[in-house]
Amino acid sequence: MKLHRIGALVARHLYLYRRSLPRIMEIFYWPFLDLVIWGFITLYLAKYQPQIPGFVTFFLGALILWDMLFRSQQGITISFLEELWARNLMNLFASPLTPGEFLSATIAMSIFKVTCVSIVMGVCAWLFYDYNVLVMGLWLLPFVLNLVVTGWSIGVFTTSLIMRFGQEAEVLAWSMVFLFQPISCVFYPLDVLPTWLKAVAWVNPAAHVFEGMRAVLSGSGSPVTNLIWACGLNGVMLLAMIAWFYKTFAHCKVQGSLVRVGE
Amino acid sequence: MTTPVLNVSNLRKSFGEFTAVDDVSFNIMPGEILGLLGPNGAGKTTTMHMLLGLITPTSGSIRMFGMELATHREQILQQVNFSSTYISMPLALTVEENLWVVARLYGLPDIRRRVDDIVKKLEMEEFRQKITRKLSSGQMTRLTLAKAFLTEPKILFLDEPTASLDPDIAHKIRALLKEERRSSGLSILYTSHNMREMEEMSDRIIFLQRGKIVAEGTAQEIVTRFGQADLEDVFLKIARDSRL
């Protein structure tokens, strides 16, 4: 693993952000819009559903954390798509760059995006709704870390699918993560799911994070068990997805599709 | 006896039932320019992609600098580069930014000097700050050539490098290639559909047809063997035979 190669790819993506309004919008505009729209809906619902205590706190906290997972996944997948759109994959993989270094660079971009989005959403939530994201205290850190890693797993999985099936699978970059949303129990507790779906949600690390978040915000218990589950599942899921990426990469080289993936 | 910088043995690539490259073997010596000729679909590009590690061969071996590509990919590709009319560079970056990214990717020292040198050599000063999207096809070709030269490779794979260049720039590029070969012992694998260029540039030529080598030697040897007037006639004969 050579840092200069990872740095080169990160620099390549940062150059893009210097002069691209749509890319800057992806970081600032959409998270801002998400928060404004859903934030006001939350305020409205809270006004007429006073029987759910701490409704605004739950909902806004969940919204911000979900966006972190979403942007973490996007950081990986969009970085790959940028290379695809630029027909640059051949230049990259005919250089000494390894697939591991490529993934590391996309992970670095993911961290960059999540950091920007967190700041935007945190500040906006405070300005518009007087909501302090730090209300979760130190638990916020392991929650965010776990969601970011879940986003990486989904991002690596989606990238592998796009690499394998080509540009026609591009839509997965935006849609795949929403397949995980119902079983992440972002806005409702795990208990409301039917039994069979509860079992599916149980193996999703994000569901444990959101359960933990609700426990902290309601003051009903410690999220340690949830976090242990989330960490364990995240470790297994990330390793499995990286292995899947390597397998897909090797398969594409055998099929000759790596050089045609952008066509 | 000089050791070849590139040794290809019994290289074969099949995609299902179709065999794109069939039992191809050849060497490239230090400082040699080897021309790879053949009609469309003869297997030139697939061969080049295998040499760049982008396609895994079905069988056979590729050795460069005495190392097997399958097991020493990083060490080998650090000393190799390529350029093709059919590739692009990130379009939203400037020419100079693209060159900086390549330089960092290969871990080159003294990047500013190297970028300045290559920009000057390829007469790219007037568009070095231009966004790549706004380049003409000739300027884009020069950028991909600059990317290839920037890393000072020991082996260069060139896929129709002068196809979209005007005669003046194409002539300068050929002169540059010859100069690089003379001064640094650069070895080149070259494909082109311009037969005059092929004769001018190549020390040896390999003719591929349906994935197999059908002729190998200097341009003159091949012309004599096929009993044709020039390399273009040899090409036409082989291409038309392969379509029968």
Interface residues (C-beta under 8 A of the other chain):
Chain A: K2 H4 R5 G7 A8 L9 A11 R12 Y15 L16 R19 S20 E82 A86 R87 N88 M90 N91 L92 F93 A94 S95 P96 L97 T98 A250 K253 V254 Q255 G256 L258 V259
Chain B: K13 F15 T46 H49 L52 G53 L54 I55 T56 R73 E74 Q75 L77 Q78 V80 N81 F82 I87 S88 M89 P90 L91 A92 L93 E97 W100 V101 V102 A103 R104 L105 Y106 G107 K147
